[in-house]
Each structure stands twice: as structure tokens, then as C-alpha cells.
Amino acid sequence: MFTYSDVALKLIVGFLFITILINLTGKGNLAPTSAMDQLQNYVLGGIIGGVIYNPAITMAQFLVILLLWALLIMVTRYLKTHIHWFGKFIEGEPITLVRNGQLLVENCIRANLSGKDVDFKLRTAGVYDIQDVKRAILEQNGQLTVLNKGEGSIRYPVIVDGQVDPDVLDLMGRDQQWLEDELAKQGFDNIRDVYWATYRENVLKVAAFPEK
């Protein structure tokens, strides 16, 4: 039997659950940066929206569903952070669309972008002459990041979660051996120990994973 008190109670529980889940899994869901973040928001909203008006689903069943979804989210986030191939499978990886003024058509097709889509994204990013572009990278969230020729500072991290970005390394004009040597000077024997590394003003700045 439908009652407003049941709806109100489920709504309050759903609100509290979302608040707790956001605090446990990080604030990424507030500004989704990947398809996975978007999916989590859509499914969670669908669960809460579909349950609160359904009197056939008890409060206990509602809580079990929310807990199962929370467990799935937290396990997925842990795996994608600690297992590279899993994170790549779940979220994909950035795709370079333009390199040194040349449009990489195969990469555009791999990203399921038509010529019209690429043109729109470039214009939206303020690019009107592709020859001015040193790199244009399609991020996991679908946004286009552009580095124009003549911009001296590399704005992107060369290492993220223990994985080297070869495009950024190429932009720096360096190779893998140079990177390993620089990390060794700072006491890092393994690239997988590096949480984040950027290259600015000819200096490699490194942040490490916390020791277990």
C-alpha cells in the first residue's frame, strides 16, 4: 500500500546513502571525469527513484540493494586504481587526435568521431588552424585538451598512477631512459611507486604513493 511516510523514509535513507557514498568514494561523482562516474550516478539515481515509489519493495530490500551497489562501486574503484589493465578496460584512455599539426584519422575513427565531430571539438577548444596544434588529446570524459605550438610548459602529468604517458614524454622531448634516470635521482627505483609526476620548467616534480 502506497503511503507518503514510506516514500519520505526511503527518500531520507537514499539521501543519506548518497552523501555517505560520495564521502567514501571521493568527490569525483560531483564532477564526473569518466564514463564510469556518469554510470554510477545514473544507476544510483535510477535505484533510488525506482524504489521510493514502489510500495512492494520493503525498506530492508531497499537497503540491501543500496549496499550491494555501494560494494560494487568501491570494489571497482579499488581495482581500477591498483590494476592498470582493469582501469584501462573500465575507463579507457586518452586518445591523441592531432600531433604536430597532423590529424590522426585512424585515432579519430577509433574514438568514433566523425570529421564534423572533430571540427566541432577543435573549434570549441579555440582552434581554427590545425597547423597551430602541437597536441590535441581526447580525454576519457569526451573533452578535448589542446596544446598549441610555442607553449613551453607541459601542462599534463607524465606519470599517473604508476603509468607513463608516452605522448607527454614525447612532448617533453625525452625518452624512457631519461625518465627512469631522473626518478632514480629522487630515490624512485620503480615507476609504479609514482602516484603523479609533472615536468615544468625543466624540473620533474614527483609525488609518490604512500608507504603501506
N, C-alpha and C positions, 0 to 999 in steps of 0.2 A: 504494500500500500504506500502510495506517494505521500510524504509529509515534508513540510518545509524545514522542520527541525532536523530531519535526516540529511537533507541537502546542505543545510548550514553546517552541520557537523562534518560532513565529508569535505566541504569546501575549506573549512578551517584546517582540517588534517592535511589536505592537499597543499594548502598554502605553506603550512609549517614544514611539510616534507620538502617542497621545492627550495625553501630557504636553507634548510639543513644540507640538502644535496649540493647546492651551489657553493656553500662554505666548505664542504668536504672535498669537492672535486675541483675547486678553483673557480675564478670569475670568468673563465673563458666562455661559458654559456651566455653571459650577458652581452658579449660582443663576439659572436661566433666567427672563428677564423678558419673553419674547415667544414666539410660536408658532415662529418661526424657530430660536431657541435650542433649543427642545424637539426640533424636527425634526432638527437637526444631531446631537444626542445619540442619538436613536433610530436614525438611519440609520448613524451611525458604529458604534454598538453592534451593529447588525444585520450590518454588513460584517465586523467582526472575529469576531463569534460564528458567522456562517455559514461563514467561511473556515477557521478554525483546525481544524475537524473534517472538512474536505473535502480528502482527500489528492490529488484531481485538480487542485487549484489550487496551482501552484508558488509558492515564495517570491517569485520575480520578478513573477509576476502579482499576488500579494498587495500588493507594494509599489507597483505601477503603479496599482492600484485605490485605495489609500490616498492616493497623491499626487494623483490626479485629483479625489478628494473634497476634499482639502485646498485644491486650487486653486479649486474651485468655491466653497467656503466663504469663502475670502479675497477672491475677486473680488466675491462677493455682499455681503460686509460693507463693502468699499470703496464699492461703488455705492450701497448704502442710506445710507451716511454722507454721501456727496457729491452724490447726486442725490435731491432731495426726493420726486419723484413715484414713484421706484423704491422708496424706503424705505417710503412710504405703501402701495404695492401689496404689498410683501412682508410688512410687519408690521401694516398697518392703522394706526389712530389712536384715541386715547381718545374715548369717546362719553359725552356728558353725559346721565344718566338722570333727574336731578332738578335743577330750577332754581328757587330761591326758593320751596321748599315745594310745587312743582307737578311731578307725574310726567309726563315727556315720553314718552308711549306710543309715538309713532312711532319714537323713538330706541331704545326697548326692543325693539320688533319688529325694527328694523334690526339690532340686536345678537343677534337670535334668542333673546331671553329671554322666557319666559312670565311671567305675573303671579306665579306661585309662585316662580320663579327670582329675580325682583326682590325679592320679600318676604324670601326666604331670605338674599340678599346684604345687604340692609339690616339685618336682624336680626343677622347675623354681624358687621357693622360697628358694632353697638351702637346702631342707630337703631330706635326703637319708635314715633316720631311723625314722619311725613314733613314736617310743618309746621316742624319744628326744623332742617331741612336747607336750607342755602344752595346747596350744590352736591354732587351725587353723580356721580362720574365712573368709568365702567368702563374700566380700563386695558387695554393690549394683552395682558397676561398673564391677564386674566379677573378680577383682583381689583378691588374697589370702594374708591375713595378718597372719603372724605366730609369736607366742610367744613360745620360747623354754624353757624347764625346766632349772631352775637355773638362769633365768633372773629376777632379783629382782624388777626392775622398771616396773610398769604397764604403758604401752605406750598409752593406749586408754582411752578416757573420760568415766566416769561412768554415767554422765548425759549429755544428748544433747537435746536441745530444750524442757526442762522440762520433759524428759522421761528417766527413769533409765534403764541402760543396765544390766540385771541380770547376764550375763556371766562375765562382768568385775567385778561386785560386788563379784561374786564367786571367781574370780582370786585374789581379794584383801583379801579374807578370812573374809569378813564382811557380815553383813546382813542389811535388810531394816531399822530395828530399829536403828542400829548404824549410818547409813547414815542420817536418819532424826534427830538424836540427834546432829550430827556434824553440820548439816545445821542450826539447832536451835541455836547453839553456835555462829554462824556467822550472826544471825539475819534473817534467812530464815524460814518462817513458812510453806511455800508451795513449794514442789519440782518443780511445774510448773513455779515458778518465776526464776528458774535457767536456764540460757542460755547454760552454759558449766561448767562442773566440772571434774577435774582430780585428781588422787591420786598418789602423788610422794613423796618418802622418808617419808612415814608415815604422810603426810600432805595432807588434802583435800583443793584444791585450786578451788575457785568458782568465776564464772563471771555471773552476773545477767542480765536479760533483763532490758533495760532502762525503767524508770518510764514513764507511759503515762500521 
